[in-house]
Amino acid sequence: MKLKLVLPALALCAVAAFAQTAAPDSTLAAYVQESWQNHPDIQSMRAMIAAEENRTRMNSAWMNPELRFGLMNVPQSFDTHMDPNTMWQIGLMQQVPFPGKLSASAQAGTLRTKVAEATVDETRFQMAAMVAMAYYDLAATLAVRKVLEHGKELANEMTEAASVMVSTGMGTQSEVMRSRLEAESWNVKLTNNLADISRKRAALAYALGRDVDSTLANPVLPEGLPPEIALDSALQRASIDNTPALKRLALESGAARADVRRARLDYWPDVTLGLSYGLRGYLRTMSTSEMTGITTNSKIKQDPMISLELAAPLPLFYKGNQRAKVRELSAMQSSREAELAKARLTKEQELRDLYARWKQSVDCCRIEQGKILPQTEDTWRAVLIDYRAGKAPFVSLSEARMKVVMAEMDVIMHKADGWAVYRQWQAALGKGL
């Protein structure tokens, strides 16, 4: 019950933070929440938490007591009244673990439960990053479609200009035909773009855990650029194991240490205590009178008997098998610690790589949007005027148009990549989602 209440609360808080970090986008925040609730990967990880909790209870519990019932010291005739040692015996056996064993198992199990919880957090952030990447990828493709439509409009303007030039005797019919061919080629580009949109809608639906994508709302690429990224503070945060992936590995290392502690305690044997209660029936005896010589049967009542038992295994072979187990678990602990050290280096490298990609995308977008795109538009208008005046060839007009379209597409792709990398950055740090 506790798990069912805590996880949705964490998800709602994280979604609120996601929507409030940088440019708020209610659609993206809703998609992230949907992926956390519906995607099979998240459901699988949540089930693992319940499995670890129950495994901890099982491994830290006492063994069940053993109830025994038997008939002891019965003669071959199965006459239970012939021998005084014959009895019906009821017993209870209980294994008592050596002090510290169950607490070590409970500690290891608790840490593994926390490992499963950290894995859920890690998966949630990875899922949020995957949703964001698919979201911005689709948004960029939809924005590119508008650019392609703009490119087709420019191609139509070229066709009109070429037709005017032919009518005034300053152009050739081949230029008109070429401009019409280029205008038609944009239909092919738009068809390919439509197929890309379908594929990327399917990718977003998969990230959300949906079977169909017919109800997906079209994402819109933000107008502005993503916020600034502080690399130094992020590296400091990652170095103290505050990210979900490093937390998980640190907890795994702690669980491995608890396993070693339990294995060392297994050198000391458990003790088995037994208590039995023996019920003896009457004892049949025969006696002969010395005076009369008559033999008579008589019954002698017998008292019950209590037996106590203490048993413990002899550690004759522990030196071979138990020592090997301790060494095996110690080696696994060292392996976990090495993995944690490697993960710190990997996380630092990941953050530096994401920062470089973010900076590249943002800087390129600023240059493209602030300088290159306006210049290409000005160049297009100037070349179009020169072409109509007969001062510029048709090839120059075609090149100017393509540069406008390419600059618009570059702005879109750099902006989309910048936002996607920013969301990856948040997921890598385990914050803002």
Secondary structure, DSSP 8 states (H G I E B T S, - for coil): -HHHHHHHHHHHHHHHHHHHSSS--HHHHHHHHHHHHH-HHHHHHHHHHHHHHHHHHHHTS----EEEEEEES--TT--TTS-TT-EEEEEEEEEE--TTHHHHHHHHHHHHHHHHHHHHHHHHHHHHHHHHHHHHHHHHHHHHHHHHHHHHHHHHHHHHHHHHHHHTTSS-HHHHHHHHHHHHHHHHHHHHHHHHHHHHHHHHHHHHT-S--TT-------SS------HHHHHHHHHTT-SHHHHHHHHHHHHHHHHHHHHHHTTS--EEEEEEEEE---EEEEEE-TTT--EEEEEE----EEEEEEE----SSHHHHHHHHHHHHHHHHHHHHHHHHHHHHHHHHHHHHHHHHHHHHHHHHHHIIIIIHHHHHHHHHHHHHHHHTTSS-HHHHHHHHHHHHHHHHHHHHHHHHHHHHHHHHHHHHT---
